[in-house]
Amino acid sequence: MALIVTKFGGRSLATVRHIKRVAGYLAERARKDKLVVVVSAMGTKTDELNALARSVVSKPNGRELDMLLTAGERITMSLLAMALAEQGIKARSFTGSQVGIHTDESYNEARILFVRGRRLRETLDRGEIPIVAGFQGVSAEGKEVTTLGRGGSDTTAVAIAKFLQADRCEFYKTVKGLCTTDPKLFPNSACISKISYQELVELADYGARVLHPRAAALAMRYKVPLEVRSSLNPKKKGTEVGELEELEDRFVRAATHMKDLVRFTVKDVPKNPMVMTQAVARLADAGVRILFYSHGHPQAEAFDLAFIVSKEDAALTEKILNEFTNEAGAARLSVMKQISEVSLVGPGAGQDAVITRRAFEVLRTENVHIEAFTTSQLKLTFFLRARSLKRAIARLLEEFNLTGGSR
């Protein structure tokens, strides 16, 4: 029997009806495979608990917030264990701490250090299904309950699969698999049958919401075989993730996007090569993720520094860059909101001159103004005004044959 770690997201477990349907599938699947199940909180339960905390205090204490938020997954794991018992399947629910998921000492955004997993193995050896609450663990030093941040249940599943040396880690979502772009915006997007770890990391990191970026990176690091399936049609094969050899072929496999970005430009910074390093260092030290950075020639009498960040990081970025602008003697800080990003991802997509030319030509003919662009080996990224995003994606999908059927 194969050992499979299955992970079900909150939308796939949103109601009692959803939970019973998942239990029915797992009961059938357990006849041929050994299963470990990782669950998220039901539906929007985590958001509801977060809002509840903020209705009491404006800034909840990190420890107490983590204690509260972990209740969501505990509810799901218990209900699913009960539903499986009703199907005649022995199952046992566990919190992250009970199965030995040890993290660093951070609250709200903890990182997994190691997994002990003794109780996981014991449960499997008894022929039972362990059902693990995702998104949570226990700090290795302080023995405090911690959460892994938004999307942390995906990371829980990959970490457990790595620890158990599972044959595969399967993610069940409310989409048909990993698509060539967001199927909610573009229903005609194609389903990808196979994709490499490297491409998955690029897609997850730049907007694809099927798998959390930390989970994708962890799977790539330890070569954990993954598959993304639909919870609405769980028996159907989805997208397999692993090592792919494309030799020297270069093509676009998928497009991803991000919205609600903000561009900051420090205007007319006085000549001083060191100020570039200072600005970047201050943002990095504050935990700001810089999606794009550019500068004029530092030997000029004055030059501009430009940064693009997420909406979540915008307020902190503006505070830091306002201080920097005054200290550096720059002219002013310019802020441009409603910036979006679209990335083309595939083997060699960011290094192929023909792909780059075709993408630029498509956007030019659609009168899409490109605010900035950047490339990596697997990715070609454009930053543009939000009003142009959907039109840009639609034309790029058409140009690179990313609609209809499967790939």
Buried (B, 14 or more C-beta within 10 A) or exposed (E): EEBBBBBBBBBBBBEEEBBBBBBBBBBEBBEEBBBBBBBBBBBBBBBEBBEEBEEEEEEBEBBBBBBBBBBBBBBBBBBBBEBBEEBEBEBBBBBBBBBBBBBBEBBBBBBBBEBBBEBBBEBBEEEBBBBBBBBBBBBBEEEBBBBBBEBBBBBBBBBBBBBBEBBBBBBBBBBBBBBBBBBEEBEBBBBBEBBBBBBBBBBBBBBBBBBBBBBBBBBBEBEBBBBBBBBBEBEEEBBBBBEBEEEEEBBBBBBBBBBEBBBBBBBBBEEEEEBBEEBBEBBEEEEBEBBBBEBBEBEEEBBBBBBBBBBEBBEBBBEBBBEBBEEBEBEEBBBBEBBBBBBBBBBBBBBBEEBBEBBBEBBEEEEBEBBBBBBBEBBBBBBBBEEBBBBBBBBBBEBBEBBEEEB
